[in-house]
Structures are given as structure tokens and as C-alpha cells.
Amino acid sequence: MRGVVVQDHHVVVVGGGFGGLQLVNDLKGAPVRITLIDRRNHHLFQPLLYQVATTLLATSEIAWPIRSFFRDRPEVTTLLAEVVGVDSQAHVVMLKGGTTIAYDTLVLATGATHAYFGHDEWEPVAPGLKTLEDATTIRRRVLLAFEQAELESDPAIRDALLTFTIVGAGPTGVELAGIIAELARTTLPKEFRNIDTTKARIILVEAGPRVLASFDQVLSSYAHKALEKLGIEVRTGKPVTSCTAEGVTIGETFVPSRTIVWAAGVQASPAAAWLGAPSDRAGRVVVDKELRAPGKADVFVIGDTAAVMRDDGSPVPGIAPAAKQQGAYVAKVIWAKLSGQPAPGPFHYRHQGSLATIGKSAAIIDFGWIKLRGWLAWWVWGLAHIYFLIGVRWRIAVAWSWLWIYISRQHSARLITQRETMREE
């Protein structure tokens, strides 16, 4: 009878991102039932999301139906639903609509969204980049800006339409700026008659002293110069103080800009509030050394939802490899508990390197023991991302798209699929 009891152990995983999927994959063969809940039906390869926003890739090349991963795993139930709360005393997860799901072990991998530092009113005019919907919104606004500029007779309005501002110079901001610059300078010039797309202004704003602050100073400086070589205006040392439909204020200087993209900060999901757990400034649950919510032995928190400290006291970065390592670790803890074996030691994050690309043929890579920049780094960056894509079909599709763009200089995903009145407002 003991085996029957263990077999009924129910693991509920909230979030189908990198951490959640890694956990479910590593529990294959374990004596458990698994319910995986996500409010979207797809897993998103977020590191390439900016390429959808900037017309390089189609949505179907970086996202896959979650159900398709577990079609041969009868112990895994996938639910398209939104979690709105957790009752850790009753051991239930509450779904929007009133449904509750009981759990024996709960893993929260609910990710993060944009943070506007107390100015949520900026979101409608300065969308962030976390979902496919965000990416298609940004792509639509970028393309419509060129289209409206082609029709505009007022030089001041035309200049504002051709000014693109990216707020935040981390990897996402740098990558967005680089591709928008290449779109304007290389792909579009021969397609418009009334405007010169090569004169579009791309402004990258960073409140801190340098771009890509998490990278080595030498690599950061290289990235800054590479961005300027692409014609991007890099403004550091002053924060954005206002965003409106008419433009952006940097420090005290107003810049007319009809397209603004937010890449400056993240805010964790409300998991800490659900659990009544302590959180950091970004709202992430402060977990213990085994990635458990404090005082809740059966609740784990991983990925962007968790504030995890490294051995040296620095935070574990919110990147895909970190989430995957955390998912794999929690799977080991669950396996050990169910098999009566000693639990693994505390979680230790193994940093595998930092990567960022700057346009079509330059990148920087910091593996710690080796640092690369330029053309060679761009190829290593590309191979690394193709390797981590799920499935041979999508690896081939993305590799072919990149090869075509490299040879032809034409972006293939430039359809405006949903008309938006581009701030006639």
C-alpha cells in the first residue's frame, strides 16, 4: 500500500517556462501525477523574442504548444488557466473562475513582467518585451512608424515617427536597438519613396553609467562603440522621467519619438503575495538554500519568480540557464523525497556565460575564462541559441531564416497583421 500512496503524490507546476519544463522533464518516471498550469498554451524561447519584435523571425519559430511536449506522458495533465492565489494551509491552488486544485508539492515558476518603477501609466506608449503579444505589438508599431512617415507631410511629425527610443541598455535593449538600426539602414531604404529610412534616429537610453553593465568593462565598451558604429545614439547617465504618445523625456530633455520600447526593468509575478512570503525589491520570493518558500516545505519557487543568492552573496541572474538549473535541482529534491533517499545539498548555480548580440554580425560573450567579441562571438552566439531551441525542425527553421537574412539583408517577418491607429491619439 505504501507504493500506492506515493504514486498519488501530486506535483502542481505553475508556469511552462524554462524552469517549469525542465522540472517536468526531469520527473519522467517518478511515481507522481503532475499538473502543469500556464495561462498561455505555448512555451516561449524568450532569448529570441526580440527577433520577433524586430521582424527577423516569425512567432511560430520561437514558440511551441506546451501540450505537444507531453503527449506521451499520461501522468502529465496540462491546463490552460490563470492562477490567482495559493492557500498553502489547505494545499490548494486557486484558478481564475473559482476552480481549486489540490497539491502535495507545489512549484511556482510564474516568471516576471515589465517594471516601470512606479509609472505604470507609461506602459501603453512604451510596451515591454516579455510575451509574443508584446513582440507583435512592438513589431507592428515599428513598421507602422515607417508607413506613416511615408504619408506625412509635416517634417516635425515625420522626424518624430522616424525616431525610435529604447529604454534600458541591458541585453534586450542593446539587441533591439541593433536590429532596428539595421532594419532602417539596410533592409528598408529601397522600399520607400518619400522618406530616407537611413536617417531614422535610434536612441538607446541607460540610466546607469554604461551599456551592458553586467558584462566586463572591456566588453561593455566594445558594445558601446559597436552601437555607435550602427548609427545608434547611446545616452547613459540620465534616466527617463516621462513617456507620452508624443515622445520621451531623458533627464530634463524632451525628445519627440512616436515609438518607445521599454527594456529597463522587471517585476516578478505576485507569487510572494499568494504565499505571504518575504520578497525583494522586484517582488521575487526570497527562497532558502533548497529553493523553498520560507516555512513551507512543500512549496518551491524557481526562475524569475525567486530571489536566489549565489555562494558569494550576489543574486543568481534571471536568465534561462539559471531557471533550467533550478528546475532540475527541484526535480532531484522531489525524487529524493519520494524514494526515501537523502536530499541533495543546497542549490549551487553554475554560470555558463553571458551573451549579447549587437546587430547582424557583432556580439560579445563572457565565459569568465574566455571573452569574445565581434564576428566570431556572433557565430558562437548563434550556434548556442540554435542548440537550445527545442526540436530539429525549429533549429533548421531559425538557422535558415538567419542565413537568408545574412545573405539577402531582407527581414522575412514584416507583415502588419493587425491594424493599429498609431497614436493619431
N, C-alpha and C positions, 0 to 999 in steps of 0.2 A: 504493500500500500504506500510505502514511502515514495516509491518511484512515481506513482500516480499523482501524489501531492506536488512533487517537484515539476512534473510535466505541466501542471496547471499554472505554473508561475507565469504571470502576465507582465510583460515589459511593454510599457507605453512610451513611444518616442515621439516627441513633438518637434517637427522640423525635418524636412527632407533635403537639407543642405549637405555639405561635405562631411560634417561630423556625424549627423544622423544616419546617412547612408553607410558610412564606414562601420558604425556600430552594428547596424542590422546585418551587413555583410559578414562581420566577424562573429556574429552569433549563430551563423549557419551550423546546424547540427546540435545546437544546445537544446536542452529539454525545456523549452519555453514556448509560449504564444507571444507574438509580437503584434502590436497595433502601431502603425506609423501614421501620424496625422500631419497634414500640411494644408494651408489654406490655398495653395496652388497645386495644380496637378502635375507640375514638372519640376525636375531638378535642373538648376541653372549653373552653368560653368561661369561663375561671376568674374574670374580674371579676364575674360574676353568680352565682357558686357559692353565696355566702351567701344569695341569694334562694331557692335550692332548700332550703337548711338551715332557712330561716325561713318556709316554706310559701307563698311568693309565686309561684314558678314551678315547673313540672314538670321532671324531668330531661331529657325529650326536647326542651325548648325551649332548652337551652344546650349540647347535645352532639350530634355528628353522626358517623356512621360514616366513618372515615378512607378506607376503600376507595372510598366514593362520590365523593370529590373527584377521584380519578384514574382513573375508569372509562374515560375517553377518552385516557389517556396510556399506551400499551402499553409504553413504556420504563420505567415505574414499577412495581415489584413491592412490594406491601405485605405485611409479615409480622407476625402476632400472636405475639410471642415476647419473652422476657426476656433481655437481655444481662447476662452475669455477669463479663465480662472482655474485655480487649483485649491482643493480642500485637502491639505496634507494630513489632517487628523482622520478624515473619513477615507483617505486614499482614493480620491476620485479627481478626474479632470473634467472641467465643465466646458461644454461647447456652446457656441452661439446658437440660440434656438431652444436651449434648455436641456439638451441631452447630456448625460454624465457617463463617464467611462471609468470603471474601477481599475486600479493598477496595484501590482505588488512592487514593481520597480518603475520609477518614472525618470526619463531622461529628457531634459529641456535643452533643445538645440535650435532656439527660435530666432537667432540672428539679430540683426540690427537694422536701423533705418537712418535717415539723414538727421543731423543735428544742426539747428540754425541758431544756437546759442541765445535762446530766448526771443528769437524773431521768427516764429513760425509763419507770420504773415508774409514772409518773403518766398515761401515755397511755391505759390502759383506762378511767380515770374522767374524763379530761379530753381528749377527742378533738380533734384539729386539723381544719383545713378545707383540703384540697388536692385531693380527688377526689370523684367522685359518691358513692362509698360513704361517705366521711366526711360528706357533706351529708345523705344519707338517714339515717345513724346519728344525727346531731345533731337532725334534724327529728323522728325517732321519739322520742328522749329528751325533747325539749321537749314534744311533745304528750302523751306518757305521763305526764309530771310533772303536768300538769293533770288527767288522768284519774285518776291515783292519789290526788291531793289530794282529788278529789271523793268518794272512797271512805273516806278516812282520818278516824278519829275523834279521834286524838291531836293536839292543837293544835300541839305542838312539831314533830312529824313533818310535819304539813300545811304549816307555815311553811317547813320545810327543802325540801319538794317545790316550793314556790312561790318559792324563791329561786334565781335563775339568775345564775351568775358567768361573766363573760367576761374572760379573762386576756390583756392586751395591747390597747393603745388606738391601734393603727395603723388604717388604713382598714378592714380586715376586722373588727377588734374593734368599732369605732365603728358600722359598718353593721349588724353582728349585734345589738348592744345596742339600737339604734334600732328595728329591726323587731320584735324580741321584745317590746319595750315596747309598741309599737302593737298587736301581736297580743293582748297581755294587756289593754290598756286599751280597745281599740276593737272588735276582732273577736269576742272570746270572751265578754264579760260576760253577754249574754243567753242563752247556751247552757248554762250551769251553774247548778245549783240549791243546792248545798251549800257552794260556795266563792265568794268575791268575787275574780275574776281581776284586777280593777283594783288590788288590794292586793299583787300579786306584786312581789317585790323583784328588780330587775335591777341587778347590781353590775358595774361596769367597772373593772378594776384595771390600773394602769400603774406600772411600777417607776420610770420617769423622772418628770421634773417636770411634764409636760403631755401632753395627748392630741394625737394627730396631730403628732408632733414634727417631721416632715419639711415641714410647712406653715409659712407665715408666722405669726408670733406672734399677729397680729390675727385671722387666720382660725382658729387653734387656740383662742383664747379664745372666739370666737363658737361654735365647735363644742361646747366645754365647757358653755357656757350653754344651748345648744340641747338637749344631752343631759339636763341637769338639768331643763329645762322639760318633758321627756318623763317625768320622774319617775325617771330613772336615777341611781343613786348612783355618782359618779365618785371613785375613790380613787387618788391619784397619790403618788409619792414613796416607796412601800414595795413590795418585791417579794413575790410569792407564795413561801412557804417550804415549803408542804406541800399536797398534794391527795390526798384519800381519798374513798371512797364516801360518807362522812358529811358532807364539806364541805371547805373551803379555809382555809388559814391565810395571812393577809396580814400580813407582818411577824411580829408575835407574837400577833395577834388571830385566833382561830378563828371562822369564820362557817359555821354549818350550811347546806349547799347541796347538793342532790342532783343538780343539773345544772351541770356545769362545761364550758366550751368554751375551748380553747387557741388563742390567736391572737398569741402572743408572740415567735415566732422561727422561723427556717427553717434547715435543714441541707441542703446540696447532695447530689446523688447521689454514689455512690462513684467517679465518673469519674477523679478525681485519683489514687485508689489504683490503678485499672486502668492508668493511664498511667505511674505512678511520677513524677507531676508535682508541683511545688510548689503548695500551696493556702493559702487564707486561713483565718481562724478558723471560717468557716461551711462549710469543706470545698470551696469553689469553686476551680476551676483558675485559677491566675494566668497569664493569656494574654499574648501580645505585642501589639504595635500592629495586627497583622493578624488577631487573634483565633486565632492558632495556639498549640497547646501548646508550651512551650519545647523547642527541639531537635527538633521533629517537624514538618517542613514539610508533611506530608500529613495532619495531624490538626488540625481546627478544633474549638473549644469555644465554644458560644454560649448565650445565655439565662441562666437561674438557675444553670446549671452553671459559668458563667465569672465570674471576678472581673475586670471591665473598668474601667480608670481613665479618667476624663474629662481634658480638657486641663488643668484646674485642680487635678488630683490627687484629686478626690472620686470616689467609686465611681459607676458607672452603676447606676441603680436597677433592682431586679428586677421590672419591670413589662412588660406585653405590648408596648407600642410599642418598648421597647428591644430585646426579643427579635426583633421583626419587622425592625427596622433591621439587626440583626446578621445575620439570615438573608439579607436582601437583599444585604448587603455581601459575605458569603462567596460568594454566587452570582456576584457580579461578579468576585471573585478567580478562581473556577474558570473562568468564561467567558474571562477574560484569559489564563489559563494554556493553555487548550485552543486558543485562536485565535492564540497567539503574540504577543499584544498586551502592552504594559506593564501591570503590576499597578496597581490603583487605589492611591491614597495610604493612609495609616493610617486606621483606623476612627475616625469622629467621631460621637458621639452627639448628636442634636438633640432636646432636651427639648421635648415638645409640651404640657406642663402636667400638673398633679396634680389629681385629682378625688376627692371623697369625699361620700357622702350620709349624712344623719342623719335617719332616719325617712322618712316618705312625702312630705314637702313642704319639706324643707330640705336644702341641700347647700353645700359650699364648693368653689371652683375657683380654682386659682392658675396662670395662664398666664404669670406673670412680669410681663409688660407690663400685664396687667389681672387684677384679683382680684374674684371674685363670691361672694356668699353669699346664703342664703335661698331664696325661692321661685324666682326667676329662675335661680339656679345649679342648682336641682334640675331644671328643664326642660332646661337645656343639658346637664347630666349625662345625663339620659335620652336625649336625641337623639344624643349622642355614642356611647352604648353601643349603641343600636339601629343606628346607622350601621355599627359594626364587627362586628355579627353577620353570619354567613355565610348569604346567600340571602334572597330576598324573603319566602319563606314564614315563616321564623323571625322576621324583623323584624316582620311583621304579627302573628304569634302573640304575641310578647312585648309589642308595643305594645298589643294588645287586652287582654292579661292585666293590664297596668298600668292601663289605662283603667278596666277593670271594678273593680279593687281601689280605685282612686281614687274612683269613683262610689259603689260599694256598701259599701266598707270591709270586704269579705269576701275572705279569702285562699282561693284556689281549690285549692291543693295540700296539703290537710290529711289525706291518707289515711295511716293507720298500716299499712304493707304487710307488715311483718314483726314479729311479736310478740317483745318482748324483756322478760325479767324485770328490771324496772327497779330493780336494786340492792335486791332483797329480800336480796341479798347483804349 
